[in-house]
Structures are given as structure tokens and as C-alpha cells.
Amino acid sequence: MSPGTVAVMFMLSGGPRAGQLVDDLPAGYRLRGVRTDGPSQLVIGDMIAAVAEWPEDGDSR
């Protein structure tokens, strides 16, 4: 990664890959909005990870 490049990480919540920290948002997961229950970002060491959720209804569209 070149200097000044920011890597985006995602912490997956729910669904088949719950609990995984990934650098590519898998199909079916959606970024958690800022007005939902729970944090929309997590700090893990020196990384910031956006929280991505699996839809409760299982609809991965």
C-alpha cells in the first residue's frame, strides 16, 4: 500500500460470516447506519473498521 492510502476494513455482524474482519464487503452485507442500535465503527488496535450487517430478513439484495 502506498503512503497516504487508507485501507477500509469491515467487521461483519450476523449472517454466514459473522465476526470476521475483512477488507472487501461481501455480497449481502450492508453498512450499519449511524442511527441504529450499536456502533457504526469499531477501533481494533490502530485500525478503524466499519460495521456491516446481514439483513435480519435474510434478504441479501
PDBQT receptor file of N, H, CA, C and O in Angstrom, charges set to zero:
ATOM      1  N   MET A   1       0.840  -1.163   0.000  1.00  0.00    +0.000 N 
ATOM      2  CA  MET A   1       0.000   0.000   0.000  1.00  0.00    +0.000 C 
ATOM      3  C   MET A   1       0.891   1.234   0.000  1.00  0.00    +0.000 C 
ATOM      4  O   MET A   1       1.870   1.301   0.744  1.00  0.00    +0.000 OA
ATOM      5  N   SER A   2       0.550   2.203  -0.832  1.00  0.00    +0.000 N 
ATOM      6  H   SER A   2      -0.245   2.149  -1.436  1.00  0.00    +0.000 HD
ATOM      7  CA  SER A   2       1.377   3.404  -0.922  1.00  0.00    +0.000 C 
ATOM      8  C   SER A   2       1.093   4.357   0.235  1.00  0.00    +0.000 C 
ATOM      9  O   SER A   2       0.009   4.319   0.818  1.00  0.00    +0.000 OA
ATOM     10  N   PRO A   3       2.052   5.205   0.567  1.00  0.00    +0.000 N 
ATOM     11  CA  PRO A   3       1.848   6.162   1.655  1.00  0.00    +0.000 C 
ATOM     12  C   PRO A   3       0.621   7.038   1.394  1.00  0.00    +0.000 C 
ATOM     13  O   PRO A   3       0.382   7.474   0.268  1.00  0.00    +0.000 OA
ATOM     14  N   GLY A   4      -0.140   7.283   2.444  1.00  0.00    +0.000 N 
ATOM     15  H   GLY A   4       0.055   6.928   3.358  1.00  0.00    +0.000 HD
ATOM     16  CA  GLY A   4      -1.334   8.101   2.305  1.00  0.00    +0.000 C 
ATOM     17  C   GLY A   4      -2.571   7.317   1.919  1.00  0.00    +0.000 C 
ATOM     18  O   GLY A   4      -3.669   7.874   1.917  1.00  0.00    +0.000 OA
ATOM     19  N   THR A   5      -2.430   6.044   1.593  1.00  0.00    +0.000 N 
ATOM     20  H   THR A   5      -1.538   5.592   1.595  1.00  0.00    +0.000 HD
ATOM     21  CA  THR A   5      -3.563   5.210   1.240  1.00  0.00    +0.000 C 
ATOM     22  C   THR A   5      -4.213   4.700   2.518  1.00  0.00    +0.000 C 
ATOM     23  O   THR A   5      -3.524   4.261   3.439  1.00  0.00    +0.000 OA
ATOM     24  N   VAL A   6      -5.524   4.758   2.572  1.00  0.00    +0.000 N 
ATOM     25  H   VAL A   6      -6.083   5.115   1.824  1.00  0.00    +0.000 HD
ATOM     26  CA  VAL A   6      -6.253   4.287   3.738  1.00  0.00    +0.000 C 
ATOM     27  C   VAL A   6      -6.956   2.985   3.376  1.00  0.00    +0.000 C 
ATOM     28  O   VAL A   6      -7.696   2.923   2.394  1.00  0.00    +0.000 OA
ATOM     29  N   ALA A   7      -6.722   1.953   4.169  1.00  0.00    +0.000 N 
ATOM     30  H   ALA A   7      -6.121   2.003   4.966  1.00  0.00    +0.000 HD
ATOM     31  CA  ALA A   7      -7.391   0.675   3.951  1.00  0.00    +0.000 C 
ATOM     32  C   ALA A   7      -8.710   0.690   4.718  1.00  0.00    +0.000 C 
ATOM     33  O   ALA A   7      -8.745   1.059   5.892  1.00  0.00    +0.000 OA
ATOM     34  N   VAL A   8      -9.769   0.298   4.069  1.00  0.00    +0.000 N 
ATOM     35  H   VAL A   8      -9.741  -0.001   3.116  1.00  0.00    +0.000 HD
ATOM     36  CA  VAL A   8     -11.068   0.216   4.719  1.00  0.00    +0.000 C 
ATOM     37  C   VAL A   8     -11.281  -1.220   5.160  1.00  0.00    +0.000 C 
ATOM     38  O   VAL A   8     -11.149  -2.157   4.372  1.00  0.00    +0.000 OA
ATOM     39  N   MET A   9     -11.614  -1.376   6.438  1.00  0.00    +0.000 N 
ATOM     40  H   MET A   9     -11.721  -0.616   7.078  1.00  0.00    +0.000 HD
ATOM     41  CA  MET A   9     -11.882  -2.702   6.985  1.00  0.00    +0.000 C 
ATOM     42  C   MET A   9     -13.345  -2.755   7.404  1.00  0.00    +0.000 C 
ATOM     43  O   MET A   9     -13.944  -1.737   7.750  1.00  0.00    +0.000 OA
ATOM     44  N   PHE A  10     -13.910  -3.958   7.367  1.00  0.00    +0.000 N 
ATOM     45  H   PHE A  10     -13.424  -4.785   7.086  1.00  0.00    +0.000 HD
ATOM     46  CA  PHE A  10     -15.297  -4.162   7.749  1.00  0.00    +0.000 C 
ATOM     47  C   PHE A  10     -15.373  -5.281   8.777  1.00  0.00    +0.000 C 
ATOM     48  O   PHE A  10     -14.772  -6.338   8.589  1.00  0.00    +0.000 OA
ATOM     49  N   MET A  11     -16.117  -5.054   9.873  1.00  0.00    +0.000 N 
ATOM     50  H   MET A  11     -16.606  -4.195  10.025  1.00  0.00    +0.000 HD
ATOM     51  CA  MET A  11     -16.411  -6.101  10.842  1.00  0.00    +0.000 C 
ATOM     52  C   MET A  11     -17.820  -6.580  10.515  1.00  0.00    +0.000 C 
ATOM     53  O   MET A  11     -18.769  -5.795  10.528  1.00  0.00    +0.000 OA
ATOM     54  N   LEU A  12     -17.954  -7.874  10.221  1.00  0.00    +0.000 N 
ATOM     55  H   LEU A  12     -17.184  -8.512  10.211  1.00  0.00    +0.000 HD
ATOM     56  CA  LEU A  12     -19.236  -8.421   9.794  1.00  0.00    +0.000 C 
ATOM     57  C   LEU A  12     -20.068  -8.825  11.003  1.00  0.00    +0.000 C 
ATOM     58  O   LEU A  12     -19.582  -9.492  11.916  1.00  0.00    +0.000 OA
ATOM     59  N   SER A  13     -21.325  -8.411  10.993  1.00  0.00    +0.000 N 
ATOM     60  H   SER A  13     -21.720  -7.869  10.252  1.00  0.00    +0.000 HD
ATOM     61  CA  SER A  13     -22.251  -8.688  12.085  1.00  0.00    +0.000 C 
ATOM     62  C   SER A  13     -23.423  -9.492  11.535  1.00  0.00    +0.000 C 
ATOM     63  O   SER A  13     -24.121  -9.041  10.626  1.00  0.00    +0.000 OA
ATOM     64  N   GLY A  14     -23.634 -10.683  12.087  1.00  0.00    +0.000 N 
ATOM     65  H   GLY A  14     -23.067 -11.050  12.824  1.00  0.00    +0.000 HD
ATOM     66  CA  GLY A  14     -24.722 -11.546  11.630  1.00  0.00    +0.000 C 
ATOM     67  C   GLY A  14     -24.371 -12.260  10.344  1.00  0.00    +0.000 C 
ATOM     68  O   GLY A  14     -23.294 -12.067   9.780  1.00  0.00    +0.000 OA
ATOM     69  N   GLY A  15     -25.285 -13.081   9.892  1.00  0.00    +0.000 N 
ATOM     70  H   GLY A  15     -26.160 -13.238  10.351  1.00  0.00    +0.000 HD
ATOM     71  CA  GLY A  15     -25.103 -13.791   8.633  1.00  0.00    +0.000 C 
ATOM     72  C   GLY A  15     -24.053 -14.880   8.697  1.00  0.00    +0.000 C 
ATOM     73  O   GLY A  15     -23.551 -15.207   9.772  1.00  0.00    +0.000 OA
ATOM     74  N   PRO A  16     -23.723 -15.441   7.549  1.00  0.00    +0.000 N 
ATOM     75  CA  PRO A  16     -22.819 -16.593   7.490  1.00  0.00    +0.000 C 
ATOM     76  C   PRO A  16     -21.362 -16.295   7.840  1.00  0.00    +0.000 C 
ATOM     77  O   PRO A  16     -20.594 -17.222   8.099  1.00  0.00    +0.000 OA
ATOM     78  N   ARG A  17     -20.969 -15.027   7.853  1.00  0.00    +0.000 N 
ATOM     79  H   ARG A  17     -21.593 -14.275   7.642  1.00  0.00    +0.000 HD
ATOM     80  CA  ARG A  17     -19.565 -14.690   8.137  1.00  0.00    +0.000 C 
ATOM     81  C   ARG A  17     -19.431 -13.802   9.367  1.00  0.00    +0.000 C 
ATOM     82  O   ARG A  17     -18.465 -13.047   9.482  1.00  0.00    +0.000 OA
ATOM     83  N   ALA A  18     -20.381 -13.884  10.279  1.00  0.00    +0.000 N 
ATOM     84  H   ALA A  18     -21.165 -14.497  10.186  1.00  0.00    +0.000 HD
ATOM     85  CA  ALA A  18     -20.407 -13.052  11.488  1.00  0.00    +0.000 C 
ATOM     86  C   ALA A  18     -19.084 -13.119  12.237  1.00  0.00    +0.000 C 
ATOM     87  O   ALA A  18     -18.505 -14.190  12.420  1.00  0.00    +0.000 OA
ATOM     88  N   GLY A  19     -18.616 -11.940  12.670  1.00  0.00    +0.000 N 
ATOM     89  H   GLY A  19     -19.086 -11.070  12.522  1.00  0.00    +0.000 HD
ATOM     90  CA  GLY A  19     -17.402 -11.852  13.465  1.00  0.00    +0.000 C 
ATOM     91  C   GLY A  19     -16.120 -11.741  12.668  1.00  0.00    +0.000 C 
ATOM     92  O   GLY A  19     -15.053 -11.539  13.249  1.00  0.00    +0.000 OA
ATOM     93  N   GLN A  20     -16.194 -11.867  11.362  1.00  0.00    +0.000 N 
ATOM     94  H   GLN A  20     -17.060 -12.031  10.891  1.00  0.00    +0.000 HD
ATOM     95  CA  GLN A  20     -14.988 -11.771  10.541  1.00  0.00    +0.000 C 
ATOM     96  C   GLN A  20     -14.624 -10.311  10.278  1.00  0.00    +0.000 C 
ATOM     97  O   GLN A  20     -15.500  -9.466  10.099  1.00  0.00    +0.000 OA
ATOM     98  N   LEU A  21     -13.341 -10.031  10.258  1.00  0.00    +0.000 N 
ATOM     99  H   LEU A  21     -12.629 -10.718  10.403  1.00  0.00    +0.000 HD
ATOM    100  CA  LEU A  21     -12.803  -8.727   9.887  1.00  0.00    +0.000 C 
ATOM    101  C   LEU A  21     -12.255  -8.885   8.475  1.00  0.00    +0.000 C 
ATOM    102  O   LEU A  21     -11.338  -9.674   8.245  1.00  0.00    +0.000 OA
ATOM    103  N   VAL A  22     -12.818  -8.134   7.529  1.00  0.00    +0.000 N 
ATOM    104  H   VAL A  22     -13.563  -7.494   7.716  1.00  0.00    +0.000 HD
ATOM    105  CA  VAL A  22     -12.458  -8.307   6.122  1.00  0.00    +0.000 C 
ATOM    106  C   VAL A  22     -12.133  -6.951   5.484  1.00  0.00    +0.000 C 
ATOM    107  O   VAL A  22     -12.496  -5.902   6.017  1.00  0.00    +0.000 OA
ATOM    108  N   ASP A  23     -11.448  -6.987   4.344  1.00  0.00    +0.000 N 
ATOM    109  H   ASP A  23     -11.153  -7.839   3.912  1.00  0.00    +0.000 HD
ATOM    110  CA  ASP A  23     -11.143  -5.747   3.631  1.00  0.00    +0.000 C 
ATOM    111  C   ASP A  23     -11.971  -5.586   2.365  1.00  0.00    +0.000 C 
ATOM    112  O   ASP A  23     -11.753  -4.652   1.594  1.00  0.00    +0.000 OA
ATOM    113  N   ASP A  24     -12.924  -6.496   2.147  1.00  0.00    +0.000 N 
ATOM    114  H   ASP A  24     -13.101  -7.255   2.773  1.00  0.00    +0.000 HD
ATOM    115  CA  ASP A  24     -13.790  -6.456   0.977  1.00  0.00    +0.000 C 
ATOM    116  C   ASP A  24     -15.201  -6.776   1.464  1.00  0.00    +0.000 C 
ATOM    117  O   ASP A  24     -15.429  -7.857   2.006  1.00  0.00    +0.000 OA
ATOM    118  N   LEU A  25     -16.149  -5.864   1.282  1.00  0.00    +0.000 N 
ATOM    119  H   LEU A  25     -15.964  -4.985   0.841  1.00  0.00    +0.000 HD
ATOM    120  CA  LEU A  25     -17.510  -6.063   1.770  1.00  0.00    +0.000 C 
ATOM    121  C   LEU A  25     -18.195  -7.172   0.970  1.00  0.00    +0.000 C 
ATOM    122  O   LEU A  25     -18.434  -7.008  -0.226  1.00  0.00    +0.000 OA
ATOM    123  N   PRO A  26     -18.515  -8.305   1.620  1.00  0.00    +0.000 N 
ATOM    124  CA  PRO A  26     -19.137  -9.419   0.901  1.00  0.00    +0.000 C 
ATOM    125  C   PRO A  26     -20.569  -9.102   0.461  1.00  0.00    +0.000 C 
ATOM    126  O   PRO A  26     -21.248  -8.270   1.064  1.00  0.00    +0.000 OA
ATOM    127  N   ALA A  27     -21.003  -9.768  -0.581  1.00  0.00    +0.000 N 
ATOM    128  H   ALA A  27     -20.451 -10.443  -1.071  1.00  0.00    +0.000 HD
ATOM    129  CA  ALA A  27     -22.374  -9.616  -1.063  1.00  0.00    +0.000 C 
ATOM    130  C   ALA A  27     -23.342  -9.945   0.065  1.00  0.00    +0.000 C 
ATOM    131  O   ALA A  27     -23.128 -10.891   0.823  1.00  0.00    +0.000 OA
ATOM    132  N   GLY A  28     -24.396  -9.166   0.171  1.00  0.00    +0.000 N 
ATOM    133  H   GLY A  28     -24.570  -8.397  -0.444  1.00  0.00    +0.000 HD
ATOM    134  CA  GLY A  28     -25.430  -9.405   1.164  1.00  0.00    +0.000 C 
ATOM    135  C   GLY A  28     -25.282  -8.567   2.418  1.00  0.00    +0.000 C 
ATOM    136  O   GLY A  28     -26.261  -8.359   3.133  1.00  0.00    +0.000 OA
ATOM    137  N   TYR A  29     -24.091  -8.084   2.702  1.00  0.00    +0.000 N 
ATOM    138  H   TYR A  29     -23.295  -8.254   2.121  1.00  0.00    +0.000 HD
ATOM    139  CA  TYR A  29     -23.875  -7.267   3.896  1.00  0.00    +0.000 C 
ATOM    140  C   TYR A  29     -24.081  -5.793   3.556  1.00  0.00    +0.000 C 
ATOM    141  O   TYR A  29     -23.788  -5.349   2.445  1.00  0.00    +0.000 OA
ATOM    142  N   ARG A  30     -24.591  -5.044   4.534  1.00  0.00    +0.000 N 
ATOM    143  H   ARG A  30     -24.829  -5.404   5.436  1.00  0.00    +0.000 HD
ATOM    144  CA  ARG A  30     -24.832  -3.608   4.363  1.00  0.00    +0.000 C 
ATOM    145  C   ARG A  30     -24.152  -2.858   5.496  1.00  0.00    +0.000 C 
ATOM    146  O   ARG A  30     -24.103  -3.343   6.627  1.00  0.00    +0.000 OA
ATOM    147  N   LEU A  31     -23.631  -1.687   5.198  1.00  0.00    +0.000 N 
ATOM    148  H   LEU A  31     -23.671  -1.293   4.279  1.00  0.00    +0.000 HD
ATOM    149  CA  LEU A  31     -23.019  -0.879   6.246  1.00  0.00    +0.000 C 
ATOM    150  C   LEU A  31     -24.075  -0.472   7.254  1.00  0.00    +0.000 C 
ATOM    151  O   LEU A  31     -25.189  -0.098   6.888  1.00  0.00    +0.000 OA
ATOM    152  N   ARG A  32     -23.716  -0.548   8.527  1.00  0.00    +0.000 N 
ATOM    153  H   ARG A  32     -22.811  -0.852   8.824  1.00  0.00    +0.000 HD
ATOM    154  CA  ARG A  32     -24.633  -0.164   9.599  1.00  0.00    +0.000 C 
ATOM    155  C   ARG A  32     -24.771   1.356   9.578  1.00  0.00    +0.000 C 
ATOM    156  O   ARG A  32     -23.773   2.075   9.528  1.00  0.00    +0.000 OA
ATOM    157  N   GLY A  33     -25.999   1.834   9.614  1.00  0.00    +0.000 N 
ATOM    158  H   GLY A  33     -26.809   1.250   9.654  1.00  0.00    +0.000 HD
ATOM    159  CA  GLY A  33     -26.256   3.268   9.646  1.00  0.00    +0.000 C 
ATOM    160  C   GLY A  33     -25.926   3.862  11.001  1.00  0.00    +0.000 C 
ATOM    161  O   GLY A  33     -25.826   3.145  11.996  1.00  0.00    +0.000 OA
ATOM    162  N   VAL A  34     -25.761   5.153  11.036  1.00  0.00    +0.000 N 
ATOM    163  H   VAL A  34     -25.842   5.736  10.227  1.00  0.00    +0.000 HD
ATOM    164  CA  VAL A  34     -25.403   5.819  12.284  1.00  0.00    +0.000 C 
ATOM    165  C   VAL A  34     -26.585   5.908  13.245  1.00  0.00    +0.000 C 
ATOM    166  O   VAL A  34     -26.381   6.239  14.413  1.00  0.00    +0.000 OA
ATOM    167  N   ARG A  35     -27.791   5.633  12.813  1.00  0.00    +0.000 N 
ATOM    168  H   ARG A  35     -27.957   5.364  11.864  1.00  0.00    +0.000 HD
ATOM    169  CA  ARG A  35     -28.972   5.735  13.681  1.00  0.00    +0.000 C 
ATOM    170  C   ARG A  35     -29.510   4.371  14.088  1.00  0.00    +0.000 C 
ATOM    171  O   ARG A  35     -30.698   4.252  14.386  1.00  0.00    +0.000 OA
ATOM    172  N   THR A  36     -28.698   3.368  14.110  1.00  0.00    +0.000 N 
ATOM    173  H   THR A  36     -27.732   3.464  13.867  1.00  0.00    +0.000 HD
ATOM    174  CA  THR A  36     -29.130   2.036  14.528  1.00  0.00    +0.000 C 
ATOM    175  C   THR A  36     -28.585   1.743  15.913  1.00  0.00    +0.000 C 
ATOM    176  O   THR A  36     -27.758   2.492  16.435  1.00  0.00    +0.000 OA
ATOM    177  N   ASP A  37     -29.049   0.650  16.510  1.00  0.00    +0.000 N 
ATOM    178  H   ASP A  37     -29.720   0.041  16.087  1.00  0.00    +0.000 HD
ATOM    179  CA  ASP A  37     -28.509   0.216  17.793  1.00  0.00    +0.000 C 
ATOM    180  C   ASP A  37     -27.094  -0.298  17.585  1.00  0.00    +0.000 C 
ATOM    181  O   ASP A  37     -26.829  -1.053  16.649  1.00  0.00    +0.000 OA
ATOM    182  N   GLY A  38     -26.211   0.106  18.441  1.00  0.00    +0.000 N 
ATOM    183  H   GLY A  38     -26.426   0.720  19.201  1.00  0.00    +0.000 HD
ATOM    184  CA  GLY A  38     -24.824  -0.347  18.370  1.00  0.00    +0.000 C 
ATOM    185  C   GLY A  38     -23.968   0.599  17.553  1.00  0.00    +0.000 C 
ATOM    186  O   GLY A  38     -24.474   1.481  16.859  1.00  0.00    +0.000 OA
ATOM    187  N   PRO A  39     -22.654   0.400  17.648  1.00  0.00    +0.000 N 
ATOM    188  CA  PRO A  39     -21.717   1.303  16.968  1.00  0.00    +0.000 C 
ATOM    189  C   PRO A  39     -21.692   1.087  15.456  1.00  0.00    +0.000 C 
ATOM    190  O   PRO A  39     -21.925  -0.021  14.973  1.00  0.00    +0.000 OA
ATOM    191  N   SER A  40     -21.406   2.160  14.717  1.00  0.00    +0.000 N 
ATOM    192  H   SER A  40     -21.217   3.060  15.109  1.00  0.00    +0.000 HD
ATOM    193  CA  SER A  40     -21.260   2.029  13.265  1.00  0.00    +0.000 C 
ATOM    194  C   SER A  40     -19.801   1.822  12.886  1.00  0.00    +0.000 C 
ATOM    195  O   SER A  40     -19.495   1.465  11.749  1.00  0.00    +0.000 OA
ATOM    196  N   GLN A  41     -18.881   2.052  13.862  1.00  0.00    +0.000 N 
ATOM    197  H   GLN A  41     -19.130   2.343  14.786  1.00  0.00    +0.000 HD
ATOM    198  CA  GLN A  41     -17.455   1.819  13.650  1.00  0.00    +0.000 C 
ATOM    199  C   GLN A  41     -16.851   1.226  14.914  1.00  0.00    +0.000 C 
ATOM    200  O   GLN A  41     -17.321   1.474  16.024  1.00  0.00    +0.000 OA
ATOM    201  N   LEU A  42     -15.807   0.445  14.723  1.00  0.00    +0.000 N 
ATOM    202  H   LEU A  42     -15.425   0.243  13.822  1.00  0.00    +0.000 HD
ATOM    203  CA  LEU A  42     -15.066  -0.131  15.834  1.00  0.00    +0.000 C 
ATOM    204  C   LEU A  42     -13.602   0.238  15.684  1.00  0.00    +0.000 C 
ATOM    205  O   LEU A  42     -13.106   0.372  14.565  1.00  0.00    +0.000 OA
ATOM    206  N   VAL A  43     -12.913   0.402  16.790  1.00  0.00    +0.000 N 
ATOM    207  H   VAL A  43     -13.315   0.293  17.699  1.00  0.00    +0.000 HD
ATOM    208  CA  VAL A  43     -11.470   0.617  16.761  1.00  0.00    +0.000 C 
ATOM    209  C   VAL A  43     -10.822  -0.670  17.235  1.00  0.00    +0.000 C 
ATOM    210  O   VAL A  43     -11.072  -1.133  18.348  1.00  0.00    +0.000 OA
ATOM    211  N   ILE A  44      -9.988  -1.243  16.382  1.00  0.00    +0.000 N 
ATOM    212  H   ILE A  44      -9.784  -0.867  15.477  1.00  0.00    +0.000 HD
ATOM    213  CA  ILE A  44      -9.305  -2.501  16.684  1.00  0.00    +0.000 C 
ATOM    214  C   ILE A  44      -7.811  -2.220  16.572  1.00  0.00    +0.000 C 
ATOM    215  O   ILE A  44      -7.273  -2.104  15.470  1.00  0.00    +0.000 OA
ATOM    216  N   GLY A  45      -7.151  -2.112  17.714  1.00  0.00    +0.000 N 
ATOM    217  H   GLY A  45      -7.588  -2.207  18.608  1.00  0.00    +0.000 HD
ATOM    218  CA  GLY A  45      -5.743  -1.713  17.702  1.00  0.00    +0.000 C 
ATOM    219  C   GLY A  45      -5.637  -0.315  17.135  1.00  0.00    +0.000 C 
ATOM    220  O   GLY A  45      -6.185   0.629  17.704  1.00  0.00    +0.000 OA
ATOM    221  N   ASP A  46      -4.933  -0.166  16.011  1.00  0.00    +0.000 N 
ATOM    222  H   ASP A  46      -4.487  -0.933  15.549  1.00  0.00    +0.000 HD
ATOM    223  CA  ASP A  46      -4.818   1.146  15.368  1.00  0.00    +0.000 C 
ATOM    224  C   ASP A  46      -5.652   1.227  14.090  1.00  0.00    +0.000 C 
ATOM    225  O   ASP A  46      -5.465   2.136  13.280  1.00  0.00    +0.000 OA
ATOM    226  N   MET A  47      -6.576   0.274  13.909  1.00  0.00    +0.000 N 
ATOM    227  H   MET A  47      -6.728  -0.464  14.566  1.00  0.00    +0.000 HD
ATOM    228  CA  MET A  47      -7.439   0.266  12.724  1.00  0.00    +0.000 C 
ATOM    229  C   MET A  47      -8.853   0.676  13.100  1.00  0.00    +0.000 C 
ATOM    230  O   MET A  47      -9.325   0.402  14.203  1.00  0.00    +0.000 OA
ATOM    231  N   ILE A  48      -9.512   1.334  12.172  1.00  0.00    +0.000 N 
ATOM    232  H   ILE A  48      -9.128   1.557  11.276  1.00  0.00    +0.000 HD
ATOM    233  CA  ILE A  48     -10.928   1.638  12.314  1.00  0.00    +0.000 C 
ATOM    234  C   ILE A  48     -11.669   0.751  11.324  1.00  0.00    +0.000 C 
ATOM    235  O   ILE A  48     -11.345   0.723  10.137  1.00  0.00    +0.000 OA
ATOM    236  N   ALA A  49     -12.665   0.030  11.820  1.00  0.00    +0.000 N 
ATOM    237  H   ALA A  49     -12.928   0.053  12.785  1.00  0.00    +0.000 HD
ATOM    238  CA  ALA A  49     -13.440  -0.860  10.959  1.00  0.00    +0.000 C 
ATOM    239  C   ALA A  49     -14.901  -0.432  10.978  1.00  0.00    +0.000 C 
ATOM    240  O   ALA A  49     -15.475  -0.200  12.042  1.00  0.00    +0.000 OA
ATOM    241  N   ALA A  50     -15.498  -0.329   9.795  1.00  0.00    +0.000 N 
ATOM    242  H   ALA A  50     -15.031  -0.518   8.930  1.00  0.00    +0.000 HD
ATOM    243  CA  ALA A  50     -16.925  -0.046   9.682  1.00  0.00    +0.000 C 
ATOM    244  C   ALA A  50     -17.676  -1.347   9.956  1.00  0.00    +0.000 C 
ATOM    245  O   ALA A  50     -17.223  -2.423   9.565  1.00  0.00    +0.000 OA
ATOM    246  N   VAL A  51     -18.820  -1.247  10.627  1.00  0.00    +0.000 N 
ATOM    247  H   VAL A  51     -19.188  -0.373  10.945  1.00  0.00    +0.000 HD
ATOM    248  CA  VAL A  51     -19.628  -2.434  10.915  1.00  0.00    +0.000 C 
ATOM    249  C   VAL A  51     -20.591  -2.651   9.759  1.00  0.00    +0.000 C 
ATOM    250  O   VAL A  51     -21.301  -1.733   9.348  1.00  0.00    +0.000 OA
ATOM    251  N   ALA A  52     -20.609  -3.873   9.240  1.00  0.00    +0.000 N 
ATOM    252  H   ALA A  52     -20.032  -4.619   9.574  1.00  0.00    +0.000 HD
ATOM    253  CA  ALA A  52     -21.521  -4.248   8.158  1.00  0.00    +0.000 C 
ATOM    254  C   ALA A  52     -22.427  -5.359   8.681  1.00  0.00    +0.000 C 
ATOM    255  O   ALA A  52     -21.953  -6.322   9.284  1.00  0.00    +0.000 OA
ATOM    256  N   GLU A  53     -23.733  -5.221   8.447  1.00  0.00    +0.000 N 
ATOM    257  H   GLU A  53     -24.118  -4.438   7.958  1.00  0.00    +0.000 HD
ATOM    258  CA  GLU A  53     -24.714  -6.161   8.985  1.00  0.00    +0.000 C 
ATOM    259  C   GLU A  53     -25.357  -7.003   7.897  1.00  0.00    +0.000 C 
ATOM    260  O   GLU A  53     -25.511  -6.570   6.755  1.00  0.00    +0.000 OA
ATOM    261  N   TRP A  54     -25.723  -8.200   8.277  1.00  0.00    +0.000 N 
ATOM    262  H   TRP A  54     -25.598  -8.552   9.205  1.00  0.00    +0.000 HD
ATOM    263  CA  TRP A  54     -26.526  -9.073   7.440  1.00  0.00    +0.000 C 
ATOM    264  C   TRP A  54     -27.980  -8.696   7.721  1.00  0.00    +0.000 C 
ATOM    265  O   TRP A  54     -28.351  -8.570   8.888  1.00  0.00    +0.000 OA
ATOM    266  N   PRO A  55     -28.806  -8.512   6.709  1.00  0.00    +0.000 N 
ATOM    267  CA  PRO A  55     -30.203  -8.130   6.948  1.00  0.00    +0.000 C 
ATOM    268  C   PRO A  55     -30.934  -9.164   7.805  1.00  0.00    +0.000 C 
ATOM    269  O   PRO A  55     -30.759 -10.368   7.612  1.00  0.00    +0.000 OA
ATOM    270  N   GLU A  56     -31.752  -8.697   8.752  1.00  0.00    +0.000 N 
ATOM    271  H   GLU A  56     -31.893  -7.719   8.909  1.00  0.00    +0.000 HD
ATOM    272  CA  GLU A  56     -32.474  -9.604   9.634  1.00  0.00    +0.000 C 
ATOM    273  C   GLU A  56     -33.407 -10.522   8.869  1.00  0.00    +0.000 C 
ATOM    274  O   GLU A  56     -33.626 -11.664   9.272  1.00  0.00    +0.000 OA
ATOM    275  N   ASP A  57     -33.965 -10.026   7.755  1.00  0.00    +0.000 N 
ATOM    276  H   ASP A  57     -33.787  -9.098   7.428  1.00  0.00    +0.000 HD
ATOM    277  CA  ASP A  57     -34.898 -10.856   6.989  1.00  0.00    +0.000 C 
ATOM    278  C   ASP A  57     -34.170 -11.811   6.039  1.00  0.00    +0.000 C 
ATOM    279  O   ASP A  57     -34.808 -12.588   5.329  1.00  0.00    +0.000 OA
ATOM    280  N   GLY A  58     -32.842 -11.753   6.028  1.00  0.00    +0.000 N 
ATOM    281  H   GLY A  58     -32.323 -11.121   6.605  1.00  0.00    +0.000 HD
ATOM    282  CA  GLY A  58     -32.051 -12.645   5.179  1.00  0.00    +0.000 C 
ATOM    283  C   GLY A  58     -32.014 -12.218   3.730  1.00  0.00    +0.000 C 
ATOM    284  O   GLY A  58     -31.417 -12.901   2.898  1.00  0.00    +0.000 OA
ATOM    285  N   ASP A  59     -32.646 -11.093   3.412  1.00  0.00    +0.000 N 
ATOM    286  H   ASP A  59     -33.131 -10.538   4.088  1.00  0.00    +0.000 HD
ATOM    287  CA  ASP A  59     -32.663 -10.588   2.032  1.00  0.00    +0.000 C 
ATOM    288  C   ASP A  59     -31.330  -9.946   1.723  1.00  0.00    +0.000 C 
ATOM    289  O   ASP A  59     -31.011  -8.891   2.271  1.00  0.00    +0.000 OA
ATOM    290  N   SER A  60     -30.550 -10.556   0.861  1.00  0.00    +0.000 N 
ATOM    291  H   SER A  60     -30.809 -11.413   0.415  1.00  0.00    +0.000 HD
ATOM    292  CA  SER A  60     -29.199 -10.076   0.572  1.00  0.00    +0.000 C 
ATOM    293  C   SER A  60     -29.146  -9.117  -0.605  1.00  0.00    +0.000 C 
ATOM    294  O   SER A  60     -28.059  -8.869  -1.128  1.00  0.00    +0.000 OA
ATOM    295  N   ARG A  61     -30.275  -8.565  -1.045  1.00  0.00    +0.000 N 
ATOM    296  H   ARG A  61     -31.157  -8.767  -0.621  1.00  0.00    +0.000 HD
ATOM    297  CA  ARG A  61     -30.276  -7.623  -2.175  1.00  0.00    +0.000 C 
ATOM    298  C   ARG A  61     -29.616  -6.380  -1.812  1.00  0.00    +0.000 C 
ATOM    299  O   ARG A  61     -29.521  -5.468  -2.634  1.00  0.00    +0.000 OA
TER     300      ARG A  61
